[in-house]
Every structure is written in C-alpha cells, then in structure tokens.
Amino acid sequence: MIITPKSVPELLRESIPDVPPGKYPIRLLACGVPKGVESVVRQLYVVRFAEVEEWSPPLPSPVRGEVIRILTRYWVE
C-alpha cells in the first residue's frame, strides 16, 4: 500500500484522533532547511522538551528546499 504524503495545510485541517477529554491540541512547527530542523528537534530532545519520535516525519514545505516537522501537545483550559 502506497501512502500519499499530505501537505501541511491538509494535515492541519485533519482532526486529531484520541484527543483526551477537556484538552485542546496545540501544534508546534519547526520549519527550515532539513539539517537545521533535524538539529533543532534533537536539541529539544536533549533539553527534555520532546522525544524525537513525537515529531512528525519531515514534510514538504511550500518553501523550496525546506521541510516542516509538527509536534502536537495538549492544553487544558
């Protein structure tokens, strides 16, 4: 089965499955050249902000030569 990559706007429009009750998803984006984005994701892991696996895989950016990775966190009102 071939999975067609989705654009960032398509991903942001999708509902997030299994959102815990009373929580709201917040998406954080890391955008830029692939090596830079990967470096930031790893630095955020080192400071215990997020596991590398919690981020989306690199997604195509509308900016040529750049990628976007998305991290979803949850906010409680």
N, CA, C, O and CB atoms as a CASP TS submission, in Angstrom:
PFRMAT TS
TARGET T0000
AUTHOR 0000-0000-0000
METHOD Language model
MODEL 1
PARENT N/A
ATOM      1  N   MET     1       0.846  -1.182   0.000  1.00  0.00           N
ATOM      2  CA  MET     1       0.000   0.000   0.000  1.00  0.00           C
ATOM      3  C   MET     1       0.886   1.238   0.000  1.00  0.00           C
ATOM      4  O   MET     1       1.767   1.373   0.849  1.00  0.00           O
ATOM      5  CB  MET     1      -0.960   0.002   1.221  1.00  0.00           C
ATOM      6  N   ILE     2       0.661   2.126  -0.932  1.00  0.00           N
ATOM      7  CA  ILE     2       1.436   3.358  -1.031  1.00  0.00           C
ATOM      8  C   ILE     2       0.670   4.469  -0.322  1.00  0.00           C
ATOM      9  O   ILE     2      -0.510   4.698  -0.586  1.00  0.00           O
ATOM     10  CB  ILE     2       1.718   3.733  -2.523  1.00  0.00           C
ATOM     11  N   ILE     3       1.365   5.154   0.584  1.00  0.00           N
ATOM     12  CA  ILE     3       0.751   6.269   1.298  1.00  0.00           C
ATOM     13  C   ILE     3       1.163   7.559   0.607  1.00  0.00           C
ATOM     14  O   ILE     3       2.352   7.826   0.430  1.00  0.00           O
ATOM     15  CB  ILE     3       1.166   6.281   2.807  1.00  0.00           C
ATOM     16  N   THR     4       0.181   8.352   0.218  1.00  0.00           N
ATOM     17  CA  THR     4       0.458   9.631  -0.430  1.00  0.00           C
ATOM     18  C   THR     4       0.740  10.676   0.639  1.00  0.00           C
ATOM     19  O   THR     4      -0.082  10.879   1.532  1.00  0.00           O
ATOM     20  CB  THR     4      -0.729  10.072  -1.334  1.00  0.00           C
ATOM     21  N   PRO     5       1.903  11.351   0.563  1.00  0.00           N
ATOM     22  CA  PRO     5       2.184  12.389   1.563  1.00  0.00           C
ATOM     23  C   PRO     5       1.155  13.506   1.473  1.00  0.00           C
ATOM     24  O   PRO     5       0.698  13.867   0.389  1.00  0.00           O
ATOM     25  CB  PRO     5       3.605  12.959   1.374  1.00  0.00           C
ATOM     26  N   LYS     6       0.804  14.042   2.626  1.00  0.00           N
ATOM     27  CA  LYS     6      -0.160  15.134   2.678  1.00  0.00           C
ATOM     28  C   LYS     6       0.574  16.447   2.860  1.00  0.00           C
ATOM     29  O   LYS     6       1.674  16.495   3.411  1.00  0.00           O
ATOM     30  CB  LYS     6      -1.182  14.921   3.815  1.00  0.00           C
ATOM     31  N   SER     7      -0.052  17.503   2.388  1.00  0.00           N
ATOM     32  CA  SER     7       0.533  18.830   2.575  1.00  0.00           C
ATOM     33  C   SER     7       0.295  19.279   4.016  1.00  0.00           C
ATOM     34  O   SER     7      -0.551  18.724   4.718  1.00  0.00           O
ATOM     35  CB  SER     7      -0.071  19.858   1.565  1.00  0.00           C
ATOM     36  N   VAL     8       1.038  20.274   4.440  1.00  0.00           N
ATOM     37  CA  VAL     8       0.870  20.800   5.796  1.00  0.00           C
ATOM     38  C   VAL     8      -0.548  21.330   6.004  1.00  0.00           C
ATOM     39  O   VAL     8      -1.159  21.011   7.025  1.00  0.00           O
ATOM     40  CB  VAL     8       1.897  21.912   6.070  1.00  0.00           C
ATOM     41  N   PRO     9      -1.105  22.132   5.074  1.00  0.00           N
ATOM     42  CA  PRO     9      -2.488  22.577   5.288  1.00  0.00           C
ATOM     43  C   PRO     9      -3.468  21.407   5.432  1.00  0.00           C
ATOM     44  O   PRO     9      -4.398  21.476   6.235  1.00  0.00           O
ATOM     45  CB  PRO     9      -2.926  23.467   4.135  1.00  0.00           C
ATOM     46  N   GLU    10      -3.266  20.338   4.659  1.00  0.00           N
ATOM     47  CA  GLU    10      -4.145  19.166   4.780  1.00  0.00           C
ATOM     48  C   GLU    10      -4.015  18.540   6.163  1.00  0.00           C
ATOM     49  O   GLU    10      -5.014  18.173   6.781  1.00  0.00           O
ATOM     50  CB  GLU    10      -3.815  18.122   3.691  1.00  0.00           C
ATOM     51  N   LEU    11      -2.777  18.419   6.646  1.00  0.00           N
ATOM     52  CA  LEU    11      -2.560  17.841   7.972  1.00  0.00           C
ATOM     53  C   LEU    11      -3.176  18.703   9.067  1.00  0.00           C
ATOM     54  O   LEU    11      -3.752  18.176  10.019  1.00  0.00           O
ATOM     55  CB  LEU    11      -1.069  17.661   8.231  1.00  0.00           C
ATOM     56  N   LEU    12      -3.059  20.016   8.941  1.00  0.00           N
ATOM     57  CA  LEU    12      -3.597  20.905   9.967  1.00  0.00           C
ATOM     58  C   LEU    12      -5.120  20.918   9.983  1.00  0.00           C
ATOM     59  O   LEU    12      -5.727  21.203  11.016  1.00  0.00           O
ATOM     60  CB  LEU    12      -3.079  22.309   9.755  1.00  0.00           C
ATOM     61  N   ARG    13      -5.745  20.609   8.842  1.00  0.00           N
ATOM     62  CA  ARG    13      -7.212  20.565   8.774  1.00  0.00           C
ATOM     63  C   ARG    13      -7.781  19.268   9.338  1.00  0.00           C
ATOM     64  O   ARG    13      -8.946  19.220   9.733  1.00  0.00           O
ATOM     65  CB  ARG    13      -7.672  20.737   7.334  1.00  0.00           C
ATOM     66  N   GLU    14      -6.964  18.217   9.378  1.00  0.00           N
ATOM     67  CA  GLU    14      -7.443  16.922   9.862  1.00  0.00           C
ATOM     68  C   GLU    14      -7.727  16.976  11.355  1.00  0.00           C
ATOM     69  O   GLU    14      -7.044  17.666  12.112  1.00  0.00           O
ATOM     70  CB  GLU    14      -6.418  15.820   9.559  1.00  0.00           C
ATOM     71  N   SER    15      -8.750  16.232  11.762  1.00  0.00           N
ATOM     72  CA  SER    15      -8.999  16.137  13.200  1.00  0.00           C
ATOM     73  C   SER    15      -7.932  15.228  13.807  1.00  0.00           C
ATOM     74  O   SER    15      -7.404  14.334  13.145  1.00  0.00           O
ATOM     75  CB  SER    15     -10.445  15.592  13.497  1.00  0.00           C
ATOM     76  N   ILE    16      -7.631  15.475  15.071  1.00  0.00           N
ATOM     77  CA  ILE    16      -6.624  14.681  15.763  1.00  0.00           C
ATOM     78  C   ILE    16      -7.362  13.580  16.521  1.00  0.00           C
ATOM     79  O   ILE    16      -8.203  13.872  17.371  1.00  0.00           O
ATOM     80  CB  ILE    16      -5.745  15.567  16.734  1.00  0.00           C
ATOM     81  N   PRO    17      -7.053  12.314  16.217  1.00  0.00           N
ATOM     82  CA  PRO    17      -7.771  11.226  16.887  1.00  0.00           C
ATOM     83  C   PRO    17      -7.364  11.111  18.357  1.00  0.00           C
ATOM     84  O   PRO    17      -6.255  11.485  18.741  1.00  0.00           O
ATOM     85  CB  PRO    17      -7.512   9.896  16.165  1.00  0.00           C
ATOM     86  N   ASP    18      -8.264  10.598  19.151  1.00  0.00           N
ATOM     87  CA  ASP    18      -7.991  10.287  20.561  1.00  0.00           C
ATOM     88  C   ASP    18      -7.521  11.479  21.387  1.00  0.00           C
ATOM     89  O   ASP    18      -6.629  11.340  22.225  1.00  0.00           O
ATOM     90  CB  ASP    18      -6.962   9.211  20.641  1.00  0.00           C
ATOM     91  N   VAL    19      -8.113  12.645  21.157  1.00  0.00           N
ATOM     92  CA  VAL    19      -7.785  13.812  21.985  1.00  0.00           C
ATOM     93  C   VAL    19      -8.384  13.566  23.369  1.00  0.00           C
ATOM     94  O   VAL    19      -9.582  13.312  23.490  1.00  0.00           O
ATOM     95  CB  VAL    19      -8.334  15.161  21.348  1.00  0.00           C
ATOM     96  N   PRO    20      -7.552  13.641  24.415  1.00  0.00           N
ATOM     97  CA  PRO    20      -8.087  13.418  25.764  1.00  0.00           C
ATOM     98  C   PRO    20      -9.198  14.421  26.085  1.00  0.00           C
ATOM     99  O   PRO    20      -9.119  15.578  25.673  1.00  0.00           O
ATOM    100  CB  PRO    20      -6.960  13.521  26.814  1.00  0.00           C
ATOM    101  N   PRO    21     -10.225  13.994  26.811  1.00  0.00           N
ATOM    102  CA  PRO    21     -11.330  14.896  27.156  1.00  0.00           C
ATOM    103  C   PRO    21     -10.830  16.131  27.907  1.00  0.00           C
ATOM    104  O   PRO    21      -9.978  16.035  28.791  1.00  0.00           O
ATOM    105  CB  PRO    21     -12.375  14.157  28.003  1.00  0.00           C
ATOM    106  N   GLY    22     -11.374  17.282  27.541  1.00  0.00           N
ATOM    107  CA  GLY    22     -11.015  18.523  28.216  1.00  0.00           C
ATOM    108  C   GLY    22      -9.678  19.106  27.801  1.00  0.00           C
ATOM    109  O   GLY    22      -9.218  20.088  28.384  1.00  0.00           O
ATOM    110  N   LYS    23      -9.052  18.510  26.801  1.00  0.00           N
ATOM    111  CA  LYS    23      -7.758  19.010  26.335  1.00  0.00           C
ATOM    112  C   LYS    23      -7.883  19.490  24.897  1.00  0.00           C
ATOM    113  O   LYS    23      -8.716  19.002  24.133  1.00  0.00           O
ATOM    114  CB  LYS    23      -6.666  17.917  26.448  1.00  0.00           C
ATOM    115  N   TYR    24      -7.053  20.443  24.548  1.00  0.00           N
ATOM    116  CA  TYR    24      -7.060  21.021  23.208  1.00  0.00           C
ATOM    117  C   TYR    24      -5.693  20.819  22.572  1.00  0.00           C
ATOM    118  O   TYR    24      -4.673  21.126  23.188  1.00  0.00           O
ATOM    119  CB  TYR    24      -7.430  22.528  23.250  1.00  0.00           C
ATOM    120  N   PRO    25      -5.660  20.301  21.333  1.00  0.00           N
ATOM    121  CA  PRO    25      -4.365  20.103  20.689  1.00  0.00           C
ATOM    122  C   PRO    25      -3.729  21.431  20.284  1.00  0.00           C
ATOM    123  O   PRO    25      -4.398  22.328  19.772  1.00  0.00           O
ATOM    124  CB  PRO    25      -4.519  19.207  19.468  1.00  0.00           C
ATOM    125  N   ILE    26      -2.439  21.533  20.520  1.00  0.00           N
ATOM    126  CA  ILE    26      -1.632  22.676  20.099  1.00  0.00           C
ATOM    127  C   ILE    26      -0.510  22.108  19.243  1.00  0.00           C
ATOM    128  O   ILE    26       0.228  21.226  19.682  1.00  0.00           O
ATOM    129  CB  ILE    26      -1.071  23.504  21.338  1.00  0.00           C
ATOM    130  N   ARG    27      -0.382  22.612  18.028  1.00  0.00           N
ATOM    131  CA  ARG    27       0.655  22.110  17.123  1.00  0.00           C
ATOM    132  C   ARG    27       1.804  23.105  17.049  1.00  0.00           C
ATOM    133  O   ARG    27       1.602  24.297  16.817  1.00  0.00           O
ATOM    134  CB  ARG    27       0.076  21.850  15.711  1.00  0.00           C
ATOM    135  N   LEU    28       3.005  22.595  17.251  1.00  0.00           N
ATOM    136  CA  LEU    28       4.220  23.402  17.141  1.00  0.00           C
ATOM    137  C   LEU    28       4.922  23.001  15.853  1.00  0.00           C
ATOM    138  O   LEU    28       5.059  21.813  15.563  1.00  0.00           O
ATOM    139  CB  LEU    28       5.160  23.210  18.389  1.00  0.00           C
ATOM    140  N   LEU    29       5.367  23.981  15.083  1.00  0.00           N
ATOM    141  CA  LEU    29       6.012  23.716  13.800  1.00  0.00           C
ATOM    142  C   LEU    29       7.482  24.092  13.854  1.00  0.00           C
ATOM    143  O   LEU    29       7.853  25.133  14.397  1.00  0.00           O
ATOM    144  CB  LEU    29       5.311  24.482  12.672  1.00  0.00           C
ATOM    145  N   ALA    30       8.312  23.232  13.284  1.00  0.00           N
ATOM    146  CA  ALA    30       9.721  23.548  13.059  1.00  0.00           C
ATOM    147  C   ALA    30       9.888  23.576  11.544  1.00  0.00           C
ATOM    148  O   ALA    30       9.664  22.568  10.874  1.00  0.00           O
ATOM    149  CB  ALA    30      10.707  22.490  13.758  1.00  0.00           C
ATOM    150  N   CYS    31      10.279  24.723  11.005  1.00  0.00           N
ATOM    151  CA  CYS    31      10.354  24.914   9.554  1.00  0.00           C
ATOM    152  C   CYS    31      11.744  25.394   9.176  1.00  0.00           C
ATOM    153  O   CYS    31      12.322  26.240   9.859  1.00  0.00           O
ATOM    154  CB  CYS    31       9.281  25.921   9.068  1.00  0.00           C
ATOM    155  N   GLY    32      12.283  24.853   8.088  1.00  0.00           N
ATOM    156  CA  GLY    32      13.570  25.333   7.599  1.00  0.00           C
ATOM    157  C   GLY    32      14.288  24.267   6.797  1.00  0.00           C
ATOM    158  O   GLY    32      13.692  23.276   6.375  1.00  0.00           O
ATOM    159  N   VAL    33      15.585  24.487   6.594  1.00  0.00           N
ATOM    160  CA  VAL    33      16.373  23.512   5.837  1.00  0.00           C
ATOM    161  C   VAL    33      16.412  22.206   6.628  1.00  0.00           C
ATOM    162  O   VAL    33      16.442  22.236   7.858  1.00  0.00           O
ATOM    163  CB  VAL    33      17.826  24.045   5.558  1.00  0.00           C
ATOM    164  N   PRO    34      16.412  21.064   5.948  1.00  0.00           N
ATOM    165  CA  PRO    34      16.312  19.779   6.646  1.00  0.00           C
ATOM    166  C   PRO    34      17.325  19.581   7.777  1.00  0.00           C
ATOM    167  O   PRO    34      16.950  19.148   8.866  1.00  0.00           O
ATOM    168  CB  PRO    34      16.473  18.677   5.661  1.00  0.00           C
ATOM    169  N   LYS    35      18.587  19.888   7.539  1.00  0.00           N
ATOM    170  CA  LYS    35      19.599  19.681   8.585  1.00  0.00           C
ATOM    171  C   LYS    35      19.337  20.572   9.794  1.00  0.00           C
ATOM    172  O   LYS    35      19.547  20.151  10.932  1.00  0.00           O
ATOM    173  CB  LYS    35      21.004  19.953   8.033  1.00  0.00           C
ATOM    174  N   GLY    36      18.885  21.788   9.558  1.00  0.00           N
ATOM    175  CA  GLY    36      18.595  22.708  10.656  1.00  0.00           C
ATOM    176  C   GLY    36      17.400  22.260  11.476  1.00  0.00           C
ATOM    177  O   GLY    36      17.430  22.311  12.706  1.00  0.00           O
ATOM    178  N   VAL    37      16.350  21.823  10.800  1.00  0.00           N
ATOM    179  CA  VAL    37      15.155  21.351  11.505  1.00  0.00           C
ATOM    180  C   VAL    37      15.506  20.118  12.335  1.00  0.00           C
ATOM    181  O   VAL    37      15.095  20.007  13.490  1.00  0.00           O
ATOM    182  CB  VAL    37      14.007  21.027  10.502  1.00  0.00           C
ATOM    183  N   GLU    38      16.259  19.201  11.752  1.00  0.00           N
ATOM    184  CA  GLU    38      16.665  17.998  12.485  1.00  0.00           C
ATOM    185  C   GLU    38      17.506  18.363  13.703  1.00  0.00           C
ATOM    186  O   GLU    38      17.356  17.760  14.766  1.00  0.00           O
ATOM    187  CB  GLU    38      17.450  17.045  11.566  1.00  0.00           C
ATOM    188  N   SER    39      18.380  19.336  13.554  1.00  0.00           N
ATOM    189  CA  SER    39      19.219  19.786  14.667  1.00  0.00           C
ATOM    190  C   SER    39      18.369  20.359  15.800  1.00  0.00           C
ATOM    191  O   SER    39      18.606  20.055  16.970  1.00  0.00           O
ATOM    192  CB  SER    39      20.231  20.837  14.184  1.00  0.00           C
ATOM    193  N   VAL    40      17.392  21.176  15.461  1.00  0.00           N
ATOM    194  CA  VAL    40      16.518  21.769  16.482  1.00  0.00           C
ATOM    195  C   VAL    40      15.703  20.682  17.187  1.00  0.00           C
ATOM    196  O   VAL    40      15.562  20.713  18.409  1.00  0.00           O
ATOM    197  CB  VAL    40      15.572  22.820  15.847  1.00  0.00           C
ATOM    198  N   VAL    41      15.171  19.734  16.436  1.00  0.00           N
ATOM    199  CA  VAL    41      14.391  18.641  17.030  1.00  0.00           C
ATOM    200  C   VAL    41      15.268  17.869  18.018  1.00  0.00           C
ATOM    201  O   VAL    41      14.814  17.516  19.106  1.00  0.00           O
ATOM    202  CB  VAL    41      13.836  17.686  15.924  1.00  0.00           C
ATOM    203  N   ARG    42      16.509  17.609  17.646  1.00  0.00           N
ATOM    204  CA  ARG    42      17.423  16.875  18.538  1.00  0.00           C
ATOM    205  C   ARG    42      17.818  17.712  19.754  1.00  0.00           C
ATOM    206  O   ARG    42      17.948  17.178  20.856  1.00  0.00           O
ATOM    207  CB  ARG    42      18.685  16.450  17.772  1.00  0.00           C
ATOM    208  N   GLN    43      18.008  19.011  19.564  1.00  0.00           N
ATOM    209  CA  GLN    43      18.326  19.883  20.704  1.00  0.00           C
ATOM    210  C   GLN    43      17.154  19.933  21.687  1.00  0.00           C
ATOM    211  O   GLN    43      17.360  19.945  22.901  1.00  0.00           O
ATOM    212  CB  GLN    43      18.673  21.313  20.214  1.00  0.00           C
ATOM    213  N   LEU    44      15.940  19.960  21.170  1.00  0.00           N
ATOM    214  CA  LEU    44      14.771  19.959  22.048  1.00  0.00           C
ATOM    215  C   LEU    44      14.641  18.635  22.797  1.00  0.00           C
ATOM    216  O   LEU    44      14.105  18.596  23.905  1.00  0.00           O
ATOM    217  CB  LEU    44      13.500  20.230  21.239  1.00  0.00           C
ATOM    218  N   TYR    45      15.128  17.554  22.196  1.00  0.00           N
ATOM    219  CA  TYR    45      15.178  16.270  22.893  1.00  0.00           C
ATOM    220  C   TYR    45      16.200  16.327  24.033  1.00  0.00           C
ATOM    221  O   TYR    45      15.928  15.854  25.137  1.00  0.00           O
ATOM    222  CB  TYR    45      15.529  15.127  21.906  1.00  0.00           C
ATOM    223  N   VAL    46      17.360  16.898  23.769  1.00  0.00           N
ATOM    224  CA  VAL    46      18.426  16.981  24.774  1.00  0.00           C
ATOM    225  C   VAL    46      17.959  17.746  26.014  1.00  0.00           C
ATOM    226  O   VAL    46      18.295  17.371  27.137  1.00  0.00           O
ATOM    227  CB  VAL    46      19.674  17.658  24.177  1.00  0.00           C
ATOM    228  N   VAL    47      17.190  18.809  25.815  1.00  0.00           N
ATOM    229  CA  VAL    47      16.689  19.584  26.961  1.00  0.00           C
ATOM    230  C   VAL    47      15.362  19.018  27.494  1.00  0.00           C
ATOM    231  O   VAL    47      14.689  19.656  28.304  1.00  0.00           O
ATOM    232  CB  VAL    47      16.503  21.062  26.560  1.00  0.00           C
ATOM    233  N   ARG    48      14.996  17.820  27.034  1.00  0.00           N
ATOM    234  CA  ARG    48      13.833  17.074  27.509  1.00  0.00           C
ATOM    235  C   ARG    48      12.495  17.750  27.197  1.00  0.00           C
ATOM    236  O   ARG    48      11.522  17.596  27.935  1.00  0.00           O
ATOM    237  CB  ARG    48      13.946  16.867  28.989  1.00  0.00           C
ATOM    238  N   PHE    49      12.464  18.493  26.102  1.00  0.00           N
ATOM    239  CA  PHE    49      11.214  19.131  25.683  1.00  0.00           C
ATOM    240  C   PHE    49      10.294  18.134  24.987  1.00  0.00           C
ATOM    241  O   PHE    49       9.089  18.119  25.235  1.00  0.00           O
ATOM    242  CB  PHE    49      11.504  20.315  24.753  1.00  0.00           C
ATOM    243  N   ALA    50      10.866  17.293  24.108  1.00  0.00           N
ATOM    244  CA  ALA    50      10.063  16.312  23.365  1.00  0.00           C
ATOM    245  C   ALA    50      10.962  15.209  22.832  1.00  0.00           C
ATOM    246  O   ALA    50      12.110  15.450  22.460  1.00  0.00           O
ATOM    247  CB  ALA    50       9.293  16.990  22.200  1.00  0.00           C
ATOM    248  N   GLU    51      10.429  14.006  22.802  1.00  0.00           N
ATOM    249  CA  GLU    51      11.132  12.890  22.179  1.00  0.00           C
ATOM    250  C   GLU    51      11.165  13.119  20.668  1.00  0.00           C
ATOM    251  O   GLU    51      10.232  13.685  20.099  1.00  0.00           O
ATOM    252  CB  GLU    51      10.447  11.526  22.527  1.00  0.00           C
ATOM    253  N   VAL    52      12.224  12.686  20.036  1.00  0.00           N
ATOM    254  CA  VAL    52      12.353  12.851  18.584  1.00  0.00           C
ATOM    255  C   VAL    52      11.174  12.182  17.872  1.00  0.00           C
ATOM    256  O   VAL    52      10.662  12.708  16.885  1.00  0.00           O
ATOM    257  CB  VAL    52      13.698  12.255  18.081  1.00  0.00           C
ATOM    258  N   GLU    53      10.748  11.024  18.376  1.00  0.00           N
ATOM    259  CA  GLU    53       9.663  10.265  17.744  1.00  0.00           C
ATOM    260  C   GLU    53       8.301  10.941  17.870  1.00  0.00           C
ATOM    261  O   GLU    53       7.365  10.568  17.163  1.00  0.00           O
ATOM    262  CB  GLU    53       9.590   8.887  18.347  1.00  0.00           C
ATOM    263  N   GLU    54       8.173  11.928  18.755  1.00  0.00           N
ATOM    264  CA  GLU    54       6.895  12.623  18.903  1.00  0.00           C
ATOM    265  C   GLU    54       6.630  13.585  17.743  1.00  0.00           C
ATOM    266  O   GLU    54       5.483  13.949  17.484  1.00  0.00           O
ATOM    267  CB  GLU    54       6.866  13.385  20.224  1.00  0.00           C
ATOM    268  N   TRP    55       7.673  13.985  17.061  1.00  0.00           N
ATOM    269  CA  TRP    55       7.535  14.900  15.924  1.00  0.00           C
ATOM    270  C   TRP    55       7.077  14.124  14.692  1.00  0.00           C
ATOM    271  O   TRP    55       7.348  12.930  14.567  1.00  0.00           O
ATOM    272  CB  TRP    55       8.874  15.635  15.639  1.00  0.00           C
ATOM    273  N   SER    56       6.394  14.796  13.801  1.00  0.00           N
ATOM    274  CA  SER    56       6.040  14.176  12.520  1.00  0.00           C
ATOM    275  C   SER    56       7.327  13.933  11.738  1.00  0.00           C
ATOM    276  O   SER    56       8.365  14.522  12.043  1.00  0.00           O
ATOM    277  CB  SER    56       5.040  15.077  11.700  1.00  0.00           C
ATOM    278  N   PRO    57       7.258  13.071  10.734  1.00  0.00           N
ATOM    279  CA  PRO    57       8.409  12.977   9.833  1.00  0.00           C
ATOM    280  C   PRO    57       8.537  14.295   9.073  1.00  0.00           C
ATOM    281  O   PRO    57       7.591  15.083   9.045  1.00  0.00           O
ATOM    282  CB  PRO    57       8.259  11.768   8.841  1.00  0.00           C
ATOM    283  N   PRO    58       9.688  14.546   8.458  1.00  0.00           N
ATOM    284  CA  PRO    58       9.820  15.777   7.663  1.00  0.00           C
ATOM    285  C   PRO    58       8.769  15.810   6.550  1.00  0.00           C
ATOM    286  O   PRO    58       8.601  14.849   5.799  1.00  0.00           O
ATOM    287  CB  PRO    58      11.247  15.886   7.056  1.00  0.00           C
ATOM    288  N   LEU    59       8.077  16.927   6.469  1.00  0.00           N
ATOM    289  CA  LEU    59       7.032  17.118   5.463  1.00  0.00           C
ATOM    290  C   LEU    59       7.481  18.170   4.462  1.00  0.00           C
ATOM    291  O   LEU    59       8.248  19.066   4.814  1.00  0.00           O
ATOM    292  CB  LEU    59       5.689  17.531   6.124  1.00  0.00           C
ATOM    293  N   PRO    60       7.017  18.077   3.219  1.00  0.00           N
ATOM    294  CA  PRO    60       7.390  19.089   2.233  1.00  0.00           C
ATOM    295  C   PRO    60       6.894  20.467   2.660  1.00  0.00           C
ATOM    296  O   PRO    60       5.785  20.608   3.175  1.00  0.00           O
ATOM    297  CB  PRO    60       6.826  18.726   0.851  1.00  0.00           C
ATOM    298  N   SER    61       7.716  21.462   2.444  1.00  0.00           N
ATOM    299  CA  SER    61       7.363  22.845   2.758  1.00  0.00           C
ATOM    300  C   SER    61       6.987  23.562   1.471  1.00  0.00           C
ATOM    301  O   SER    61       7.446  23.179   0.395  1.00  0.00           O
ATOM    302  CB  SER    61       8.534  23.577   3.477  1.00  0.00           C
ATOM    303  N   PRO    62       6.158  24.597   1.565  1.00  0.00           N
ATOM    304  CA  PRO    62       5.900  25.393   0.367  1.00  0.00           C
ATOM    305  C   PRO    62       7.137  26.188  -0.050  1.00  0.00           C
ATOM    306  O   PRO    62       7.188  26.722  -1.158  1.00  0.00           O
ATOM    307  CB  PRO    62       4.724  26.342   0.605  1.00  0.00           C
ATOM    308  N   VAL    63       8.132  26.267   0.833  1.00  0.00           N
ATOM    309  CA  VAL    63       9.380  26.962   0.516  1.00  0.00           C
ATOM    310  C   VAL    63      10.362  25.928  -0.036  1.00  0.00           C
ATOM    311  O   VAL    63      10.671  24.942   0.633  1.00  0.00           O
ATOM    312  CB  VAL    63       9.972  27.695   1.784  1.00  0.00           C
ATOM    313  N   ARG    64      10.837  26.150  -1.219  1.00  0.00           N
ATOM    314  CA  ARG    64      11.723  25.200  -1.889  1.00  0.00           C
ATOM    315  C   ARG    64      12.966  24.915  -1.039  1.00  0.00           C
ATOM    316  O   ARG    64      13.610  25.836  -0.536  1.00  0.00           O
ATOM    317  CB  ARG    64      12.136  25.738  -3.269  1.00  0.00           C
ATOM    318  N   GLY    65      13.291  23.632  -0.888  1.00  0.00           N
ATOM    319  CA  GLY    65      14.481  23.223  -0.152  1.00  0.00           C
ATOM    320  C   GLY    65      14.290  23.144   1.353  1.00  0.00           C
ATOM    321  O   GLY    65      15.235  22.847   2.084  1.00  0.00           O
ATOM    322  N   GLU    66      13.071  23.409   1.825  1.00  0.00           N
ATOM    323  CA  GLU    66      12.808  23.373   3.259  1.00  0.00           C
ATOM    324  C   GLU    66      11.798  22.279   3.598  1.00  0.00           C
ATOM    325  O   GLU    66      11.070  21.789   2.735  1.00  0.00           O
ATOM    326  CB  GLU    66      12.299  24.736   3.745  1.00  0.00           C
ATOM    327  N   VAL    67      11.776  21.912   4.880  1.00  0.00           N
ATOM    328  CA  VAL    67      10.822  20.925   5.380  1.00  0.00           C
ATOM    329  C   VAL    67      10.118  21.493   6.606  1.00  0.00           C
ATOM    330  O   VAL    67      10.515  22.520   7.158  1.00  0.00           O
ATOM    331  CB  VAL    67      11.531  19.580   5.723  1.00  0.00           C
ATOM    332  N   ILE    68       9.067  20.798   7.011  1.00  0.00           N
ATOM    333  CA  ILE    68       8.318  21.165   8.211  1.00  0.00           C
ATOM    334  C   ILE    68       8.126  19.897   9.034  1.00  0.00           C
ATOM    335  O   ILE    68       7.801  18.839   8.495  1.00  0.00           O
ATOM    336  CB  ILE    68       6.933  21.833   7.853  1.00  0.00           C
ATOM    337  N   ARG    69       8.332  20.013  10.352  1.00  0.00           N
ATOM    338  CA  ARG    69       8.003  18.923  11.272  1.00  0.00           C
ATOM    339  C   ARG    69       7.019  19.484  12.289  1.00  0.00           C
ATOM    340  O   ARG    69       7.137  20.631  12.718  1.00  0.00           O
ATOM    341  CB  ARG    69       9.294  18.333  11.976  1.00  0.00           C
ATOM    342  N   ILE    70       6.046  18.659  12.668  1.00  0.00           N
ATOM    343  CA  ILE    70       4.975  19.099  13.558  1.00  0.00           C
ATOM    344  C   ILE    70       5.017  18.288  14.854  1.00  0.00           C
ATOM    345  O   ILE    70       5.154  17.065  14.837  1.00  0.00           O
ATOM    346  CB  ILE    70       3.592  18.957  12.867  1.00  0.00           C
ATOM    347  N   LEU    71       4.895  19.002  15.980  1.00  0.00           N
ATOM    348  CA  LEU    71       4.779  18.370  17.294  1.00  0.00           C
ATOM    349  C   LEU    71       3.425  18.772  17.867  1.00  0.00           C
ATOM    350  O   LEU    71       3.082  19.954  17.877  1.00  0.00           O
ATOM    351  CB  LEU    71       5.964  18.791  18.255  1.00  0.00           C
ATOM    352  N   THR    72       2.663  17.810  18.340  1.00  0.00           N
ATOM    353  CA  THR    72       1.366  18.122  18.943  1.00  0.00           C
ATOM    354  C   THR    72       1.461  17.957  20.453  1.00  0.00           C
ATOM    355  O   THR    72       1.879  16.914  20.956  1.00  0.00           O
ATOM    356  CB  THR    72       0.246  17.215  18.361  1.00  0.00           C
ATOM    357  N   ARG    73       1.066  18.998  21.157  1.00  0.00           N
ATOM    358  CA  ARG    73       0.959  18.989  22.621  1.00  0.00           C
ATOM    359  C   ARG    73      -0.501  19.293  22.952  1.00  0.00           C
ATOM    360  O   ARG    73      -1.283  19.653  22.073  1.00  0.00           O
ATOM    361  CB  ARG    73       1.947  20.044  23.299  1.00  0.00           C
ATOM    362  N   TYR    74      -0.855  19.146  24.213  1.00  0.00           N
ATOM    363  CA  TYR    74      -2.235  19.383  24.620  1.00  0.00           C
ATOM    364  C   TYR    74      -2.297  20.431  25.718  1.00  0.00           C
ATOM    365  O   TYR    74      -1.456  20.464  26.617  1.00  0.00           O
ATOM    366  CB  TYR    74      -2.889  18.084  25.092  1.00  0.00           C
ATOM    367  N   TRP    75      -3.315  21.293  25.630  1.00  0.00           N
ATOM    368  CA  TRP    75      -3.530  22.377  26.583  1.00  0.00           C
ATOM    369  C   TRP    75      -4.840  22.120  27.306  1.00  0.00           C
ATOM    370  O   TRP    75      -5.825  21.702  26.698  1.00  0.00           O
ATOM    371  CB  TRP    75      -3.544  23.770  25.873  1.00  0.00           C
ATOM    372  N   VAL    76      -4.844  22.373  28.608  1.00  0.00           N
ATOM    373  CA  VAL    76      -6.056  22.233  29.410  1.00  0.00           C
ATOM    374  C   VAL    76      -6.504  23.620  29.826  1.00  0.00           C
ATOM    375  O   VAL    76      -5.717  24.399  30.363  1.00  0.00           O
ATOM    376  CB  VAL    76      -5.821  21.320  30.656  1.00  0.00           C
ATOM    377  N   GLU    77      -7.767  23.926  29.578  1.00  0.00           N
ATOM    378  CA  GLU    77      -8.306  25.242  29.928  1.00  0.00           C
ATOM    379  C   GLU    77      -8.538  25.337  31.418  1.00  0.00           C
ATOM    380  O   GLU    77      -8.990  26.372  31.908  1.00  0.00           O
ATOM    381  CB  GLU    77      -9.612  25.517  29.173  1.00  0.00           C
TER
END
